[in-house]
Amino acid sequence: MTNGNGTPPEAAQAPQLNVLAQYTKDLSFENPNAPTSLQPQNQAPQINIQINVGANNLSESEFEVTLSVEGKAENAGKVMFSFELAYAGVFRIVNVPKENLHPLVMIECPRLLFPFAREIIATAVRDGGFPPLMLDPVDFVGLYRQNMERQMAAGGQAGQA
C-alpha cells in the first residue's frame, strides 16, 4: 500500500529534523591584559564557562535555536581572556508529536550546534594568543532538566517551543 507517490504511508509521517542554516550571531573575545597575560604563568588559570539555550518560533515548523556560551579565564585575580558567543541555527521540524517538540528543540538542536560553537571558541582563544580552549561535551538533557526545574520552582509553566 502506498500514499500515491510510491512511498508507504508510515514513511510519509516519519519525524524529520533538518538544519536549514547555522551562523554566528554574536562573537566577542577580549584579552584585556595583553601582553602581560600572554607571558608564562606560574599556575593554570581558573576558567568559568556558562552555557544557555534559547529558541524562537519562526513558523509552525521552523525554529531558530541559539546556543550562548560565555567564558572567562582568570589567574591571580586578573582576567586573562573572556569571550561570548551566540551561535544559532534554523531548524525545520515536522511530524513530531507536540509533547516531544520542546525537548527536541531544546536538546537535540543545540547538540547539533555545539561542535561548531566549540571550534569557533577554540579558534578565537588560540588567535588571542593562548592554547585553544577545548570545551568539554555538554549534557543538554541535564541542562534542559535544570531549566525546566528552575521554571517550575519559579511558578512558571514549561511552554511549548
Secondary structure, DSSP 8 states (H G I E B T S, - for coil): ---SSSS-HHHHT--EEEEEEEEEEEEEEE-TTTTGGGS--SS--EEEEEEEEEEEESSSSEEEEEEEEEEEEEETTEEEEEEEEEEEEEEEEES--HHHHHHIIIIIHHHHHHHHHHHHHHHHHHHTTS---------HHHHHHHHHHHHHHTT------
